[in-house]
Amino acid sequence: MAPATEIATIPLSAGADIEDPSSPAGKVWQSSLDTVSQQEGFQRAYYGREVENPSVVQLLVDWDSYEHHRKFIADPVYGPFAKHLMTIVDGPITMHHANFTPHPPSAALSHTTSPVTEVLTCVLPSQDESFEKNVNKFLDIVKEKAEGVKAAAQGWIIEDVEHENLGSGKKGKVFVGMIGWESLDAHMKFRETSDFKDNVHLLRKGPVAVEVHHTAFVEK
């Protein structure tokens, strides 16, 4: 069984201060992380608020395998865990799993190596090896040419995913890239270079949607 990374997007309730472990929301958050970390197959977790939308937290969890996380979801402990977490959540949580290369994706996610992470999400009608090759080519250029880039990890989401650009009732595949930067400014400066502008087309052939945001992850 291959290792897998859970990717959860969590909209927090207004005023939920999960960074303060002494606050009510902080206590719920730390308790939830403790429960996850005690499960069989848990490797490590990363979490942080989206820079562009601070009310949303991304939680990524490395598991020994996709099956280990599914086992946790099926365990009797999961119901009380989820109910407790939902006390600080405002809206539905989305959750998927990816097989990242390399695994673990720590270098691109942990704040000790990558203070901010660019999260690149590409939605396609189906899994496309030629698109994957194009993304890997683009990432090679980024790692070679960009100032301030730290590391990258990339891979396909395991589940089929719905998206409005795919059409009503249709599902497709999602390719995710995690690119660690020394700062948000470093990424913005690279976007103004010819290396970016001459090669960004590699990301645009195939997807019906491409989304980019940034998250400052802390590793548990």
GULUMKOL-235371 format. One line per field, with one value per residue: z, y, x of N, C-alpha, C in turn. Coordinates in nm, 3 decimals, padded with zeros to 5 digits. Layout:
REM GULUMKOL-235371
n_z [Z,...] .
n_y [Y,...] .
n_x [X,...] .
ca_z [Z,...] .
ca_y [Y,...] .
ca_x [X,...] .
c_z [Z,...] .
c_y [Y,...] .
c_x [X,...] .
REM end
This chain:
REM GULUMKOL-235371
n_z [00.000,-00.093,00.047,00.146,00.127,00.314,00.230,00.363,00.364,00.560,00.670,00.906,01.203,01.270,01.435,01.550,01.712,01.647,01.670,01.923,02.189,02.433,02.397,02.350,02.087,02.014,02.194,02.109,01.855,01.902,02.049,01.853,01.666,01.824,01.853,01.587,01.550,01.707,01.574,01.405,01.151,01.111,01.012,00.998,01.039,00.880,00.901,00.829,00.773,00.478,00.287,00.122,00.204,00.507,00.682,00.623,00.683,00.592,00.629,00.617,00.615,00.647,00.575,00.632,00.439,00.210,00.292,00.567,00.663,00.588,00.756,01.004,00.973,00.973,01.229,01.564,01.718,01.550,01.503,01.746,01.741,01.498,01.550,01.764,01.641,01.457,01.608,01.584,01.325,01.025,00.791,00.512,00.519,00.292,00.168,00.045,-00.102,-00.182,-00.381,-00.333,-00.498,-00.415,-00.144,00.204,00.159,00.299,00.278,00.108,00.251,00.532,00.773,00.856,00.641,00.422,00.430,00.318,00.118,-00.213,-00.343,-00.597,-00.801,-01.038,-01.252,-01.442,-01.715,-01.714,-01.591,-01.701,-01.853,-02.015,-01.941,-01.678,-01.722,-01.837,-01.620,-01.444,-01.592,-01.590,-01.313,-01.279,-01.413,-01.250,-01.009,-01.096,-01.193,-01.039,-00.787,-00.442,-00.427,-00.258,-00.242,-00.394,-00.435,-00.588,-00.731,-00.818,-00.717,-00.544,-00.544,-00.764,-00.870,-00.840,-01.037,-01.131,-01.386,-01.524,-01.592,-01.524,-01.290,-01.368,-01.315,-01.258,-01.269,-01.044,-01.034,-00.814,-00.708,-00.480,-00.386,-00.228,-00.092,00.001,00.069,00.015,-00.150,-00.301,-00.471,-00.615,-00.745,-00.913,-01.092,-01.257,-01.425,-01.730,-01.741,-01.610,-01.761,-02.017,-01.992,-01.855,-02.007,-02.008,-01.800,-01.877,-02.084,-02.117,-01.849,-01.715,-01.526,-01.327,-01.021,-00.781,-00.464,-00.149,00.140,00.473,00.624,00.928,01.076,01.257] .
n_y [-00.119,00.213,00.517,00.797,01.129,01.306,01.569,01.828,02.084,02.343,02.548,02.793,02.891,03.227,03.424,03.210,03.117,02.928,02.922,02.997,02.806,02.816,02.922,02.869,02.762,02.694,02.490,02.292,02.248,02.155,01.927,01.780,01.741,01.588,01.354,01.261,01.217,00.998,00.779,00.463,00.431,00.701,00.958,01.232,01.575,01.876,02.215,02.521,02.860,02.979,03.222,03.406,03.382,03.393,03.280,03.020,02.705,02.484,02.144,01.900,01.561,01.313,00.973,00.624,00.481,00.519,00.350,00.332,00.579,00.559,00.352,00.479,00.660,00.482,00.391,00.369,00.589,00.801,00.940,01.097,01.250,01.397,01.539,01.698,01.856,01.996,02.193,02.423,02.493,02.641,02.564,02.327,02.071,01.992,01.699,01.517,01.284,01.248,01.109,01.193,01.291,01.393,01.156,01.172,01.492,01.690,01.885,02.078,02.173,02.206,02.461,02.501,02.467,02.572,02.865,02.966,02.815,02.756,02.651,02.464,02.383,02.175,02.101,01.835,01.661,01.390,01.161,01.245,01.164,01.309,01.572,01.562,01.525,01.772,01.944,01.856,01.928,02.206,02.251,02.169,02.376,02.591,02.517,02.529,02.790,02.989,03.237,03.193,02.971,02.667,02.390,02.119,01.926,01.690,01.550,01.321,01.354,01.099,01.041,01.074,01.392,01.647,01.939,02.262,02.344,02.113,02.030,01.962,01.709,01.564,01.411,01.454,01.444,01.556,01.733,01.812,02.053,02.130,02.392,02.510,02.820,03.085,03.314,03.489,03.704,03.628,03.435,03.594,03.768,03.591,03.529,03.744,03.712,03.619,03.347,03.235,03.340,03.242,02.975,02.908,02.821,02.549,02.463,02.512,02.370,02.140,02.136,02.217,02.398,02.601,02.670,02.880,02.928,03.039,02.901,02.916,02.675,02.489,02.235,01.957] .
n_x [00.084,00.060,00.192,-00.014,-00.152,-00.376,-00.595,-00.751,-00.992,-01.096,-01.347,-01.341,-01.522,-01.629,-01.392,-01.259,-00.982,-00.747,-00.478,-00.407,-00.350,-00.477,-00.724,-01.083,-01.139,-00.880,-00.824,-01.003,-00.903,-00.637,-00.693,-00.825,-00.620,-00.450,-00.601,-00.605,-00.331,-00.286,-00.373,-00.348,-00.110,-00.073,00.150,00.249,00.137,00.025,-00.070,-00.248,-00.356,-00.519,-00.357,-00.485,-00.745,-00.810,-00.996,-01.017,-00.881,-00.624,-00.566,-00.330,-00.253,-00.018,-00.034,00.032,-00.097,-00.374,-00.575,-00.536,-00.627,-00.896,-00.969,-00.956,-01.169,-01.380,-01.376,-01.515,-01.437,-01.431,-01.674,-01.742,-01.504,-01.529,-01.765,-01.684,-01.483,-01.640,-01.756,-01.612,-01.628,-01.749,-01.943,-01.926,-01.674,-01.420,-01.262,-00.994,-00.758,-00.414,-00.152,00.156,00.457,00.775,00.726,00.759,00.585,00.714,00.923,00.822,00.612,00.648,00.701,00.958,01.123,00.990,00.850,00.613,00.362,00.283,-00.017,-00.120,-00.384,-00.521,-00.780,-00.901,-01.067,-01.003,-00.750,-00.432,-00.146,00.029,-00.021,00.065,00.339,00.396,00.349,00.546,00.768,00.740,00.768,01.031,01.160,01.090,01.221,01.482,01.521,01.389,01.419,01.429,01.266,01.192,01.119,00.933,00.633,00.418,00.116,-00.156,-00.497,-00.664,-00.940,-01.227,-01.344,-01.589,-01.661,-01.766,-01.690,-01.660,-01.906,-02.253,-02.310,-02.089,-01.770,-01.418,-01.058,-00.802,-00.500,-00.245,-00.014,00.240,00.429,00.703,00.803,01.031,00.906,00.593,00.628,00.851,00.745,00.561,00.733,00.868,00.663,00.664,00.875,01.051,01.099,00.881,00.661,00.713,00.672,00.441,00.232,00.245,00.091,-00.164,-00.274,-00.509,-00.635,-00.962,-00.994,-00.784,-00.642,-00.489,-00.353,-00.212,-00.060,00.051,00.207,00.223,00.409,00.297] .
ca_z [00.000,-00.107,00.138,00.090,00.205,00.325,00.209,00.413,00.363,00.674,00.695,01.051,01.255,01.291,01.563,01.601,01.721,01.668,01.698,02.068,02.250,02.554,02.360,02.329,01.955,02.016,02.267,02.021,01.744,01.951,02.084,01.727,01.612,01.910,01.818,01.458,01.562,01.782,01.492,01.335,01.016,01.108,01.000,01.041,00.994,00.852,00.891,00.820,00.710,00.344,00.292,00.053,00.272,00.639,00.757,00.579,00.722,00.524,00.711,00.539,00.702,00.581,00.627,00.572,00.318,00.202,00.368,00.709,00.695,00.577,00.878,01.109,00.949,01.007,01.371,01.650,01.773,01.450,01.519,01.847,01.693,01.397,01.617,01.843,01.548,01.392,01.695,01.545,01.179,00.967,00.653,00.484,00.502,00.178,00.202,-00.060,-00.074,-00.295,-00.377,-00.370,-00.526,-00.327,-00.015,00.241,00.094,00.410,00.242,00.044,00.339,00.668,00.787,00.881,00.512,00.326,00.509,00.254,00.015,-00.323,-00.367,-00.736,-00.822,-01.179,-01.272,-01.577,-01.736,-01.681,-01.560,-01.828,-01.831,-02.086,-01.857,-01.564,-01.770,-01.854,-01.488,-01.392,-01.667,-01.536,-01.179,-01.294,-01.449,-01.129,-00.914,-01.152,-01.228,-00.947,-00.662,-00.326,-00.423,-00.162,-00.273,-00.456,-00.435,-00.677,-00.752,-00.849,-00.615,-00.564,-00.571,-00.869,-00.808,-00.915,-01.054,-01.218,-01.523,-01.588,-01.632,-01.420,-01.267,-01.417,-01.228,-01.326,-01.186,-01.001,-01.011,-00.715,-00.688,-00.360,-00.413,-00.112,-00.119,00.120,00.100,-00.088,-00.243,-00.391,-00.576,-00.698,-00.831,-01.019,-01.189,-01.348,-01.505,-01.858,-01.717,-01.582,-01.870,-02.135,-01.964,-01.785,-02.098,-01.977,-01.702,-01.928,-02.187,-02.058,-01.738,-01.732,-01.422,-01.255,-00.906,-00.703,-00.343,-00.066,00.280,00.559,00.700,01.044,01.089,01.393] .
ca_y [00.000,00.335,00.626,00.895,01.251,01.361,01.713,01.876,02.229,02.361,02.687,02.812,02.986,03.361,03.445,03.089,03.141,02.797,02.938,03.016,02.679,02.839,02.968,02.757,02.701,02.634,02.363,02.196,02.216,02.073,01.797,01.709,01.698,01.480,01.233,01.214,01.170,00.872,00.671,00.374,00.475,00.844,00.993,01.370,01.665,02.015,02.295,02.665,02.938,03.029,03.362,03.487,03.365,03.346,03.207,02.881,02.633,02.359,02.042,01.789,01.454,01.201,00.842,00.511,00.446,00.567,00.257,00.364,00.688,00.506,00.273,00.576,00.712,00.376,00.356,00.435,00.714,00.909,01.019,01.201,01.337,01.488,01.626,01.794,01.948,02.079,02.305,02.544,02.494,02.711,02.521,02.191,02.040,01.907,01.612,01.427,01.222,01.253,01.037,01.293,01.262,01.282,01.137,01.273,01.623,01.780,01.998,02.182,02.210,02.243,02.599,02.504,02.473,02.652,02.953,02.976,02.714,02.777,02.533,02.469,02.281,02.169,02.009,01.782,01.563,01.257,01.159,01.269,01.152,01.416,01.691,01.541,01.551,01.916,02.005,01.823,02.011,02.340,02.253,02.163,02.511,02.672,02.482,02.568,02.932,03.085,03.274,03.179,02.846,02.576,02.249,02.095,01.792,01.694,01.420,01.315,01.321,00.962,01.039,01.155,01.517,01.730,02.080,02.323,02.355,01.982,02.008,01.910,01.565,01.499,01.412,01.447,01.421,01.677,01.726,01.913,02.083,02.206,02.454,02.586,02.945,03.153,03.419,03.515,03.800,03.555,03.375,03.701,03.819,03.493,03.538,03.855,03.681,03.551,03.203,03.200,03.376,03.159,02.834,02.886,02.751,02.407,02.436,02.555,02.279,02.023,02.161,02.301,02.499,02.607,02.759,02.896,03.008,03.019,02.866,02.906,02.552,02.451,02.090,01.907] .
ca_x [00.000,00.140,00.156,-00.107,-00.169,-00.510,-00.602,-00.881,-01.012,-01.186,-01.388,-01.354,-01.620,-01.575,-01.325,-01.194,-00.838,-00.687,-00.335,-00.392,-00.392,-00.555,-00.857,-01.175,-01.116,-00.747,-00.831,-01.070,-00.812,-00.527,-00.751,-00.852,-00.491,-00.401,-00.675,-00.555,-00.192,-00.285,-00.428,-00.256,-00.078,-00.042,00.292,00.268,00.031,00.060,-00.192,-00.227,-00.462,-00.493,-00.318,-00.586,-00.873,-00.764,-01.097,-01.009,-00.760,-00.595,-00.502,-00.277,-00.205,00.049,-00.069,00.105,-00.172,-00.512,-00.657,-00.523,-00.719,-01.032,-00.991,-00.986,-01.304,-01.475,-01.361,-01.614,-01.386,-01.437,-01.796,-01.720,-01.397,-01.583,-01.862,-01.606,-01.420,-01.742,-01.796,-01.538,-01.633,-01.864,-01.960,-01.880,-01.531,-01.388,-01.151,-00.948,-00.628,-00.322,-00.024,00.256,00.597,00.814,00.659,00.661,00.603,00.747,01.010,00.740,00.501,00.685,00.746,01.103,01.192,00.911,00.763,00.482,00.348,00.189,-00.100,-00.165,-00.486,-00.559,-00.893,-00.904,-01.174,-00.953,-00.607,-00.363,-00.001,00.100,-00.031,00.155,00.475,00.410,00.360,00.679,00.862,00.726,00.826,01.177,01.203,01.076,01.327,01.611,01.533,01.325,01.485,01.343,01.191,01.253,01.094,00.802,00.576,00.304,00.052,-00.298,-00.596,-00.710,-01.083,-01.286,-01.387,-01.682,-01.627,-01.866,-01.639,-01.669,-02.044,-02.341,-02.311,-01.968,-01.653,-01.289,-00.940,-00.733,-00.356,-00.210,00.127,00.275,00.558,00.745,00.876,01.082,00.808,00.493,00.688,00.940,00.661,00.505,00.841,00.894,00.555,00.693,00.993,01.030,01.098,00.742,00.571,00.741,00.646,00.315,00.140,00.250,-00.013,-00.294,-00.324,-00.572,-00.728,-01.080,-00.982,-00.657,-00.656,-00.366,-00.354,-00.094,-00.084,00.170,00.184,00.302,00.409,00.276] .
c_z [00.000,-00.003,00.068,00.184,00.198,00.308,00.251,00.412,00.459,00.691,00.844,01.086,01.279,01.430,01.620,01.595,01.750,01.700,01.847,02.138,02.375,02.524,02.342,02.196,01.950,02.087,02.183,01.911,01.791,01.989,01.959,01.665,01.693,01.875,01.687,01.473,01.636,01.698,01.425,01.193,01.003,01.099,01.055,00.986,00.972,00.847,00.885,00.751,00.568,00.352,00.233,00.121,00.412,00.721,00.721,00.619,00.635,00.621,00.619,00.636,00.618,00.653,00.561,00.444,00.324,00.290,00.518,00.748,00.687,00.702,00.995,01.095,00.989,01.156,01.455,01.707,01.678,01.467,01.622,01.806,01.596,01.459,01.697,01.751,01.488,01.479,01.661,01.393,01.132,00.819,00.631,00.470,00.376,00.212,00.085,-00.017,-00.201,-00.272,-00.427,-00.402,-00.504,-00.207,00.090,00.172,00.191,00.367,00.180,00.136,00.476,00.673,00.810,00.752,00.413,00.404,00.450,00.139,-00.088,-00.346,-00.505,-00.760,-00.966,-01.198,-01.418,-01.593,-01.698,-01.650,-01.689,-01.804,-01.899,-02.007,-01.737,-01.604,-01.787,-01.720,-01.430,-01.462,-01.614,-01.398,-01.184,-01.328,-01.328,-01.034,-00.964,-01.161,-01.120,-00.825,-00.547,-00.323,-00.335,-00.199,-00.340,-00.440,-00.519,-00.693,-00.780,-00.724,-00.646,-00.608,-00.701,-00.803,-00.899,-00.925,-01.156,-01.363,-01.597,-01.643,-01.522,-01.412,-01.312,-01.316,-01.310,-01.228,-01.156,-00.979,-00.921,-00.709,-00.562,-00.379,-00.296,-00.152,00.012,00.163,-00.013,-00.194,-00.344,-00.504,-00.670,-00.792,-00.943,-01.127,-01.290,-01.441,-01.637,-01.840,-01.685,-01.703,-01.993,-02.114,-01.896,-01.874,-02.070,-01.879,-01.759,-02.035,-02.121,-01.948,-01.780,-01.625,-01.357,-01.142,-00.828,-00.577,-00.263,00.077,00.354,00.655,00.821,01.054,01.234,01.425] .
c_y [00.125,00.438,00.728,01.014,01.296,01.512,01.759,02.028,02.260,02.508,02.707,02.910,03.121,03.372,03.324,03.106,03.009,02.806,02.956,02.890,02.695,02.887,02.848,02.686,02.633,02.501,02.255,02.151,02.124,01.934,01.714,01.659,01.583,01.348,01.175,01.151,01.037,00.753,00.589,00.425,00.623,00.866,01.133,01.454,01.804,02.094,02.443,02.731,02.977,03.179,03.451,03.481,03.309,03.273,03.058,02.821,02.509,02.268,01.929,01.687,01.345,01.071,00.735,00.465,00.510,00.480,00.285,00.478,00.642,00.422,00.365,00.629,00.610,00.339,00.429,00.569,00.831,00.998,01.129,01.299,01.441,01.587,01.735,01.899,02.044,02.194,02.433,02.563,02.562,02.674,02.382,02.182,01.956,01.826,01.519,01.370,01.227,01.161,01.132,01.230,01.390,01.270,01.104,01.407,01.730,01.903,02.112,02.238,02.261,02.384,02.609,02.512,02.565,02.740,02.975,02.876,02.757,02.645,02.547,02.352,02.287,02.062,01.967,01.683,01.421,01.266,01.155,01.267,01.264,01.546,01.680,01.569,01.701,01.988,01.979,01.905,02.154,02.350,02.244,02.302,02.603,02.645,02.525,02.720,03.029,03.111,03.257,03.054,02.746,02.430,02.237,01.949,01.798,01.554,01.433,01.289,01.183,00.958,01.114,01.276,01.591,01.873,02.138,02.331,02.222,01.955,01.942,01.758,01.492,01.512,01.399,01.417,01.553,01.647,01.842,01.929,02.167,02.260,02.544,02.705,03.005,03.266,03.428,03.607,03.730,03.491,03.483,03.758,03.721,03.499,03.650,03.827,03.615,03.400,03.155,03.222,03.288,03.013,02.805,02.816,02.601,02.366,02.456,02.464,02.152,02.054,02.244,02.411,02.487,02.710,02.761,02.976,02.974,02.989,02.860,02.789,02.542,02.299,02.049,01.802] .
c_x [00.088,00.099,00.069,-00.117,-00.314,-00.503,-00.742,-00.882,-01.126,-01.220,-01.416,-01.467,-01.552,-01.513,-01.255,-01.043,-00.767,-00.539,-00.306,-00.441,-00.474,-00.697,-00.950,-01.154,-00.980,-00.745,-00.898,-00.975,-00.700,-00.576,-00.776,-00.722,-00.433,-00.471,-00.625,-00.417,-00.181,-00.332,-00.318,-00.234,-00.050,00.108,00.319,00.154,00.088,-00.071,-00.156,-00.344,-00.421,-00.463,-00.427,-00.723,-00.848,-00.870,-01.098,-00.875,-00.746,-00.520,-00.459,-00.219,-00.143,00.012,00.016,00.037,-00.309,-00.602,-00.650,-00.617,-00.864,-01.067,-01.024,-01.128,-01.411,-01.473,-01.467,-01.568,-01.408,-01.560,-01.781,-01.609,-01.451,-01.682,-01.792,-01.543,-01.522,-01.789,-01.721,-01.539,-01.760,-01.876,-01.904,-01.728,-01.515,-01.263,-01.121,-00.813,-00.543,-00.204,00.083,00.391,00.676,00.720,00.765,00.689,00.650,00.827,00.930,00.633,00.543,00.742,00.896,01.182,01.122,00.813,00.624,00.479,00.244,00.115,-00.164,-00.261,-00.535,-00.666,-00.898,-01.020,-01.132,-00.805,-00.528,-00.212,00.076,00.093,00.061,00.300,00.499,00.426,00.499,00.787,00.860,00.791,00.978,01.232,01.197,01.193,01.464,01.628,01.485,01.412,01.385,01.258,01.266,01.238,00.958,00.763,00.450,00.244,-00.096,-00.381,-00.651,-00.856,-01.116,-01.352,-01.484,-01.629,-01.724,-01.820,-01.639,-01.809,-02.124,-02.335,-02.187,-01.855,-01.526,-01.178,-00.871,-00.586,-00.319,-00.059,00.145,00.416,00.595,00.831,00.927,00.989,00.707,00.550,00.780,00.861,00.608,00.611,00.872,00.787,00.576,00.810,00.958,01.027,00.956,00.654,00.589,00.702,00.514,00.212,00.138,00.139,-00.153,-00.353,-00.378,-00.672,-00.849,-01.081,-00.845,-00.674,-00.526,-00.398,-00.229,-00.135,00.049,00.147,00.277,00.296,00.391,00.381] .
REM end
